[in-house]
Structure formats: structure tokens, C-alpha cells
Amino acid sequence: MLKQINQAISRAYMPVSLKYFSLVAYIILIITGLAAYSTDAAFLKQLRNTNLGNLIVWSYWWPAIIIFAIFFGRIWCMICPVEIITTFFAKIGLKRKRPAWLLSGWAITVFYLLILFVGIQGFAIHRNPFFMAVYLLVIVGVSIIVGSIYEKNTFCRYVCPVGYLLGMYSKLSFLGWRVKNTRTCESCKDKSCIHKNYRYNLNSKSCGVDLYPATINDNANCILCGGCRKTCGKYQSERNEERPNPQLTYIGFANDLFQINPLKLAEMVFVLVVSGFVISEIWSEWDVTNNFLTYIPNHIKSILNIENSFIGGFVYATFIFGFLPLLLWVIPFAISKIAGATITLKKYFLTYGIAFIPIIAAAHVDKSILKTTSRLPYFEYLFNDVSGVSTAQQIMDGKIVLHNNPLWINIMVSGLLTLFMIAGVWISIRVVKTINSKNSQALSNRALYLIPIIYGSLFLVMILVWRWM
């Protein structure tokens, strides 16, 4: 199968044709979102599921790219329409060198924080179709601005938080972009895969995200555009039957994760924030845990007499995406220090932060399953009214009664939620064991097994009680 896929990637029309197809879909989703504006909170609860754009983006597209990244790597980046947009503007733009602050990775982390604090909590872009469409336009706008200013494919590597998140999850992927034979690269004289002459081609192009195929050893940064494979096969100064050399390769599940490459500081903060985000995603599904989750933010808003929903959203986001995950990350470290561990706080965060990734990924998969299955009843009416305005009103008026999912679907969902979370905790335990074996066999380090125990229990216990008891 991989042989056929790699052959398809070598075709002149692949994967660029898929990007144009997704661009058309992207535009349609934006148009349907802009057609459904409302400020009524009760109405929006229905409209978010009856509007074609909002339903597809948040309940199917977003879950799909998360799941595909975990199992198959950054496949979405291969067909993402924003990539061809930013590449086009980079071709005609200023082509300035990237500054150090952009190369550091902090731009992505800050962009992600803005999306969470301003987009999710401030404007509820995941619940309001109109603001969802504006969000998609903002992504395009930022990609155009960045592409117009900086060289190569700066947006996808150093600015896009979606790609960053998918790169994090792709550490678990079975597949990765690698070369067949590094000796072929060593003997290559033309280096077409990184040659400046092909840098701004839209299809057969050299790498635009600062990678050299022969040295790629993880999935974090490659956007799977296939350009280096095409240039390797097409632009040869000396004919070599071993080329094209780069290809999609089977690397084994979670291979990248068990390499235990420490996180950079910006990456660590990103993972920390995501670890809080998935708690809010899962715990908000059940009223009991959601009440626990919102108790402290609501108490703070009450004390400070905050009535503005936008400011209230900032309070909630600060607690959920900042304070809560930070507390959960520090507890295992504090106990290990009491037990006599000599590891510094910085090393703990950068090294053991990797152990949170499998559980975060499992929680994201669980949320994806919940979203896609719970929205199935809306499909019966979706294409009769793509804006969703009329359908939402009829649901509120009682003229449309949505059918519940059959019992077998709910049982299947409960089983999948449990299995994925158990798998996430198990992989996290293995990661901690691998890190401990590489660093030290000290008994004090065993306290760091509390990472999967404490963090994983937040999800697993909740799911067991909510879905099974």
C-alpha cells in the first residue's frame, strides 16, 4: 500500500490537486458560516449543529485531522489549502530572513493562546458559525501576511498552531517521511530537495520548512508536501535509479515519542496549555465534572463581580489552560523532590513533559468520538438548510424532534473512550520508564510515574463513572 501511495505522491497533480479541492471546500464552509449570524445564546446552541460549516469544521474536520495525525502523521498538512496560499504569496513577497523570535517557536504558542483566550473563550468561535468563518478567514489572512514578508514556507513551520499540534500528535504515528537510503543522499551532488532554485515552486519544490530529508528523524516538522520527492526524482544532475529517495515510510507506532527528544521551552508551554484544554473538553461533557471544573472560575468572577462574558472567559481560560495544568504538572515533581530526586524543575518540564502527550492525544481522540457520534442526528436536516437558521428555529419551536442515537452506538462509544484512555495511560507509563532508564535508576525518580497516574486518572475515572456507572 505504501508503495502505491508514494507513487501517487510522485504524480504531477498530487497532492496539489487535493489542496485545490480542499480550498473549494474551505471557501464553502466560510460562506455557510457567514450566512448564519446570531447573538442569542439559546439559539446558538442549536445553530452550531445545524449550520453546515460549523458542524463540519468542529465536529468532523477537526476530529478527523486529530485522529489521522495520531495514526498516520501530518496527513492534513499534505492537503491543507492554506499551504498553497502562503506559498504563493511567499513566491511574490519580500522573502525576508526569519527573525530569532519567529524561529524560537514562541509565535505558534502565542498564536494558540490567542485562539483559546480570544477565539474560544471570548468569541466562542466553536459555537458561533459566523465567528467560525471569521476565524478561518483570519488564518488565511495571517498566512498571507507571513508569506508576503518572510522567505519560504514560514507560516506552516513557525506560525500555524494547527500544524504544531498535529506535529505533536504525529509522534505517535505509524508512518513518517524518511529517505530510503542515506547513502544516496550522501552521494547526491545536486541536492535538488533543498536547492534554492526550486524553493518557490507550488508542486515540485525543495523543502520550504528548513528540513533536509536525509536527516529527518521525527514527524514534528515535515508537512508532507511531497515536494522533495518530486525534485529528487525530476532534477537529477546524474541519473540514479535509487531516486526519488524521500518517501512515506512505516516507522512503528510511537517510534518518535520513545526517542525521548526533550521539548523546547516554547513547545513545553504549548503542551502544558493543550493538557489543560483537553481537560476542559472532556470534563465539560458531564454536568458533574463540569461543575467541578467551573467552580473556582465562577467563584473568582463572583468575588470580582465580573459580569462581562468576554472578561469572564479570560478568567476561565487563565484557570483551565494555565493554573490547573501547571498544578497537575508540578505535583509529581514536588513528590519526587521530597523522595530525594535531584532533577531540576526546568529539566523535568522539558523532559518529562513528553509523558503527558499520549494521554493528551487519547483525550483528544475521545472528544473527537463524542463529537462525531453525538451530532449524527443533525445530518437528517443538514443539506436541506445549509445555513442552519431555519432548522435551528424549528428545533427550538418543537417542529423538529431529533432522534437519539441507538443504544449500541452509545455502548460502542463508551468502550472506545475507555480503551483509548487506557492505551494513553499505558504509553505514558512506558515513556516515563524510558526516560528514567536513560537518566537514572534512582528510586526517587519512580515518583514520576505519578504523571500518568494523576493526569490519566482525571480522564479515566471520569469516563468510567460517567459512561459505565
C-alpha positions in Angstrom: 0.0 0.0 0.0 2.8 2.5 0.9 4.4 1.8 -2.4 1.3 2.9 -4.3 0.8 5.9 -2.1 4.4 7.1 -2.7 3.9 6.5 -6.4 0.8 8.7 -6.3 2.6 11.4 -4.4 5.2 11.5 -7.3 2.5 12.3 -9.8 2.5 15.9 -11.1 -1.1 16.5 -10.0 -0.6 15.2 -6.5 -1.1 16.3 -3.8 -1.6 19.8 -5.2 -5.0 18.8 -6.8 -6.2 17.8 -3.3 -5.2 21.2 -2.0 -7.3 22.9 -4.6 -10.2 20.6 -3.8 -9.9 21.4 -0.1 -9.6 25.1 -0.9 -13.0 25.0 -2.6 -14.4 23.1 0.5 -12.8 25.7 2.7 -14.5 28.6 0.9 -17.9 26.8 1.0 -17.5 26.4 4.8 -16.7 30.1 5.2 -19.7 31.2 3.1 -22.1 28.9 5.0 -20.7 30.2 8.3 -21.1 33.9 7.3 -24.7 33.2 6.4 -25.6 32.3 10.0 -25.2 35.2 12.4 -26.8 35.4 15.8 -26.1 36.7 19.3 -28.8 34.7 21.0 -27.1 32.1 23.3 -30.0 29.7 23.3 -30.4 29.8 19.5 -26.7 29.3 19.0 -26.8 26.0 21.0 -28.8 24.6 18.1 -27.3 26.7 15.3 -23.8 25.4 15.9 -25.0 22.0 15.0 -27.5 22.8 12.2 -25.1 25.1 10.3 -23.2 23.1 7.6 -19.9 25.0 8.1 -19.8 25.0 11.9 -20.9 21.3 12.1 -18.3 20.1 9.6 -15.4 22.2 11.0 -15.8 21.4 14.7 -17.5 18.0 14.7 -15.9 16.2 11.7 -13.0 18.0 10.1 -11.2 18.9 13.4 -11.7 15.4 14.9 -10.6 13.8 11.7 -7.3 15.6 11.4 -6.6 14.8 15.1 -7.2 11.1 14.7 -5.3 10.9 11.4 -2.3 12.7 12.9 -2.1 10.3 15.7 -2.2 7.2 13.5 -0.8 8.4 10.2 1.1 11.7 10.8 0.5 15.2 9.4 -1.6 14.0 6.5 -3.8 17.1 6.8 -0.8 19.3 6.0 -0.4 17.4 2.8 -3.8 18.6 1.5 -4.2 21.9 3.5 -5.3 24.7 1.2 -3.6 27.4 3.4 -0.2 25.9 2.4 -0.6 26.8 -1.2 -1.9 30.2 -0.3 1.0 31.1 1.9 3.5 29.5 -0.6 2.1 31.6 -3.5 2.5 34.9 -1.5 6.0 33.8 -0.4 6.8 33.5 -4.1 5.8 37.1 -4.9 6.7 38.5 -1.4 9.6 40.2 0.2 11.4 36.9 1.2 13.0 38.4 4.3 15.0 36.2 6.7 13.2 35.0 9.7 14.0 36.7 13.0 15.1 34.8 16.0 11.8 35.2 17.9 10.0 33.5 15.0 12.5 30.6 14.8 12.2 30.1 18.6 8.6 28.7 18.3 7.0 31.2 20.6 5.0 32.7 17.7 3.0 29.5 17.5 2.4 29.2 21.2 1.3 32.8 21.5 -1.0 32.4 18.4 -2.5 29.3 20.1 -3.1 31.2 23.3 -4.8 34.0 21.4 -7.1 31.4 19.7 -8.0 29.9 23.1 -8.4 33.1 25.1 -9.9 35.4 22.4 -11.4 33.0 19.9 -12.7 30.1 22.1 -13.4 31.9 25.4 -14.0 35.4 24.1 -16.0 34.9 20.8 -16.9 31.2 21.1 -15.8 30.5 17.6 -16.6 26.8 18.2 -20.2 27.6 18.9 -21.0 30.6 16.6 -20.9 29.8 12.8 -20.3 33.5 11.9 -17.2 33.7 14.2 -16.1 30.3 13.0 -16.0 31.7 9.4 -14.1 34.8 10.6 -11.6 32.6 12.4 -11.0 30.7 9.1 -10.5 34.0 7.3 -8.1 35.2 10.0 -6.0 32.0 9.5 -5.8 32.8 5.7 -5.1 36.4 6.4 -2.2 35.6 8.8 -0.8 33.1 6.3 -0.9 35.8 3.5 0.8 38.4 5.7 3.5 36.0 6.9 4.0 34.6 3.4 4.3 38.1 1.9 7.0 39.1 4.4 9.2 36.1 5.1 11.1 33.6 3.0 10.0 30.0 2.1 7.1 28.4 3.9 7.4 30.3 7.2 3.7 30.1 8.2 3.4 26.3 8.2 6.6 25.7 10.2 6.8 28.7 12.6 3.3 30.2 12.9 0.5 27.7 12.3 -0.7 26.2 15.7 -2.8 23.6 13.9 0.3 22.1 12.2 2.2 22.4 15.6 -0.5 20.4 17.3 -0.6 17.8 14.6 3.2 17.6 14.7 3.0 16.8 18.4 0.4 14.1 17.9 2.3 12.6 15.0 5.0 11.5 17.4 2.6 8.6 17.9 2.2 7.9 14.2 2.9 4.6 12.5 4.2 6.5 9.4 6.9 9.1 8.8 8.6 10.9 6.0 12.1 9.4 5.7 14.7 8.6 2.9 15.1 5.0 1.7 18.9 5.2 1.8 21.0 7.9 3.4 24.0 6.9 1.2 22.0 8.0 -1.8 21.8 11.5 -0.3 25.5 11.5 0.6 26.5 10.8 -2.9 24.0 13.3 -4.4 25.6 16.4 -6.0 22.6 18.4 -7.0 20.8 18.4 -3.6 17.6 19.3 -5.5 15.5 18.6 -2.4 16.9 21.7 -0.7 18.1 23.7 -3.8 17.2 27.4 -3.8 16.1 27.3 -7.4 13.0 25.2 -6.6 12.1 26.8 -3.3 9.0 28.6 -4.5 7.5 26.1 -6.9 4.0 25.2 -6.0 4.4 21.4 -6.6 7.9 20.0 -7.4 9.7 22.1 -4.9 12.6 22.0 -2.5 11.9 22.0 1.2 10.3 25.2 2.5 10.3 24.3 6.2 14.1 24.1 6.7 14.5 20.3 6.6 17.0 18.1 4.8 15.3 14.8 4.1 18.4 12.7 4.9 18.4 14.0 8.5 14.7 13.8 9.2 14.3 11.6 12.3 10.9 12.6 13.6 7.5 13.7 12.3 7.2 17.0 14.1 8.1 19.5 11.3 7.7 17.8 7.9 4.4 19.0 6.3 4.3 16.0 3.9 4.0 18.2 0.8 5.9 15.7 -1.2 7.9 18.4 -2.9 11.3 16.9 -2.0 10.3 13.6 -3.5 9.4 15.2 -6.8 12.5 17.3 -7.1 14.7 14.3 -6.1 13.2 12.4 -9.0 12.9 15.2 -11.5 16.0 17.4 -11.1 18.9 14.9 -11.3 22.4 16.1 -12.4 23.4 12.4 -12.6 20.8 9.7 -13.2 20.4 7.5 -10.2 17.9 4.6 -10.1 17.6 4.9 -6.3 15.9 8.3 -6.7 13.4 9.6 -5.7 14.7 8.8 -2.3 12.3 10.5 0.2 9.1 8.6 0.9 6.4 7.8 3.3 7.7 5.0 5.5 6.5 2.7 8.2 8.4 3.6 11.4 6.4 1.8 14.1 3.8 3.1 16.5 5.0 5.9 18.8 8.6 5.5 17.5 9.2 9.2 17.6 7.9 9.5 21.1 10.3 6.9 22.5 13.3 8.7 21.1 12.7 11.0 24.1 13.8 14.2 22.5 13.4 17.0 25.1 10.9 19.7 24.4 12.0 23.3 23.7 10.6 25.8 26.2 8.0 27.2 23.7 7.0 23.6 22.9 6.7 22.7 26.6 4.4 25.7 27.2 2.3 24.7 24.2 1.9 21.1 25.5 1.1 22.4 29.0 -1.7 24.6 27.7 -3.1 21.8 25.5 -3.1 19.5 28.6 -5.4 21.9 30.2 -7.5 22.3 27.1 -8.3 18.6 26.8 -9.4 18.5 30.5 -11.9 21.2 29.7 -13.0 19.3 26.6 -13.7 16.0 28.4 -14.9 17.2 31.7 -17.4 19.6 30.1 -19.2 16.6 28.7 -20.6 15.6 32.1 -22.5 18.0 34.3 -20.9 16.7 37.5 -17.3 17.2 36.4 -18.2 20.4 34.5 -19.5 21.9 37.8 -16.2 21.0 39.5 -14.3 22.5 36.6 -16.1 25.8 36.6 -16.5 26.2 40.4 -13.3 28.1 41.0 -13.5 30.4 37.9 -17.2 31.1 38.8 -16.2 31.9 42.4 -13.5 34.3 41.2 -15.9 36.0 38.8 -18.4 36.3 41.7 -15.8 37.8 44.1 -14.6 40.3 41.5 -18.2 41.0 40.3 -17.4 40.2 36.7 -20.5 40.2 34.5 -18.9 40.8 31.1 -18.8 37.4 29.3 -15.6 38.3 27.4 -13.7 39.1 30.6 -15.3 36.1 32.3 -14.0 33.9 29.5 -10.5 35.2 30.2 -10.8 34.2 33.9 -12.0 30.7 33.0 -9.2 30.3 30.4 -6.5 31.5 32.8 -7.5 28.9 35.3 -8.3 26.0 33.0 -5.4 26.5 30.5 -2.9 27.9 32.8 -3.2 27.3 36.6 -4.8 23.9 36.6 -2.4 22.1 34.2 0.6 23.8 35.8 -0.6 22.5 39.2 -1.0 19.0 37.8 2.4 19.0 36.2 4.1 20.3 39.4 2.7 17.7 41.8 4.7 14.7 40.5 7.9 16.8 40.5 7.3 18.0 44.1 6.7 14.5 45.4 9.9 13.3 43.5 11.9 16.1 45.2 10.5 15.1 48.6 11.6 11.5 47.8 15.1 12.8 47.1 15.2 13.3 43.3 17.9 15.7 42.0 16.2 16.7 38.8 15.7 20.4 38.2 12.3 21.9 37.5 13.3 23.0 34.1 14.7 19.6 33.1 11.5 18.0 34.5 9.3 20.2 32.4 11.3 19.8 29.2 12.0 16.1 29.5 9.0 14.6 31.4 6.6 16.9 29.6 6.7 14.3 26.8 4.9 11.8 29.1 1.8 13.9 29.0 1.4 13.7 25.2 -0.1 10.2 24.9 -2.8 11.0 27.5 -3.5 14.3 25.8 -3.8 12.5 22.5 -6.1 9.9 23.9 -8.3 12.6 25.5 -8.5 14.4 22.2 -9.5 11.2 20.4 -12.2 10.6 23.0 -13.5 14.1 22.5 -13.5 13.5 18.7 -15.5 10.3 19.1 -18.0 12.1 21.3 -18.4 15.0 18.9 -18.8 12.9 15.7 -21.3 10.5 17.2 -23.4 12.9 19.2 -24.0 15.1 16.1 -25.3 12.3 13.9 -29.0 13.1 14.4 -28.5 16.6 12.8 -27.5 15.1 9.4 -31.1 14.3 8.5 -31.8 18.0 8.1 -28.3 19.4 7.3 -28.4 19.7 3.5 -32.0 21.0 3.3 -30.8 24.1 5.0 -27.1 24.6 4.9 -27.2 27.9 6.8 -29.0 26.0 9.6 -31.0 29.1 10.6 -34.4 27.7 9.7 -33.6 24.2 11.1 -32.4 25.6 14.4 -35.6 27.7 14.8 -37.8 24.7 14.1 -35.9 22.6 16.7 -36.5 25.4 19.2 -40.1 25.6 18.3 -40.6 21.9 18.7 -41.4 21.3 15.0 -38.3 19.1 14.6 -37.6 16.5 17.2 -34.1 15.0 16.9 -33.8 11.2 17.3 -31.4 9.8 19.9 -28.6 7.5 18.8 -29.4 3.8 19.3 -28.1 2.0 22.4 -25.5 0.1 20.5 -23.8 3.3 19.4 -23.6 4.6 23.0 -22.2 1.3 24.2 -19.6 1.3 21.4 -18.7 4.9 22.2 -18.2 4.1 25.9 -16.0 1.1 25.0 -13.8 3.2 22.7 -13.5 6.1 25.1 -12.3 3.7 27.8 -9.9 1.7 25.6 -8.2 4.8 24.1 -7.7 6.3 27.5 -6.2 3.1 28.9 -3.9 3.0 25.9 -2.8 6.6 26.5 -2.0 6.0 30.2 -0.1 2.8 29.3 2.0 4.5 26.7 2.7 7.4 29.1 3.9 4.9 31.7 6.2 3.4 29.1 7.5 6.9 28.3 8.3 7.6 32.0 10.0 4.2 32.2 12.2 5.0 29.2 13.1 8.4 30.5 14.0 7.0 33.9 16.2 4.3 32.4 18.0 6.9 30.3 18.6 9.3 33.1 18.9 7.5 36.4 17.7 4.3 38.1 17.3 6.3 41.4 14.2 5.2 43.4 13.2 8.9 43.8 12.5 9.0 40.0 9.8 6.4 40.4 7.6 9.1 41.9 7.4 10.5 38.4 5.1 7.6 37.4 2.6 9.8 39.1 2.4 11.7 35.8 0.3 9.1 34.1 -1.4 8.1 37.3 -2.6 11.5 38.3 -3.2 13.1 34.9 -4.6 9.9 33.3 -7.0 9.3 36.3 -8.6 12.7 35.6 -9.9 11.3 32.4 -10.2 7.5 33.0 -12.0 7.7 36.3 -14.4 10.3 34.9 -15.2 8.2 31.9 -15.7 5.0 33.9 -18.1 6.7 36.3 -19.9 8.7 33.7 -20.3 6.1 31.0 -20.4 2.8 32.9 -21.8 3.5 36.4 
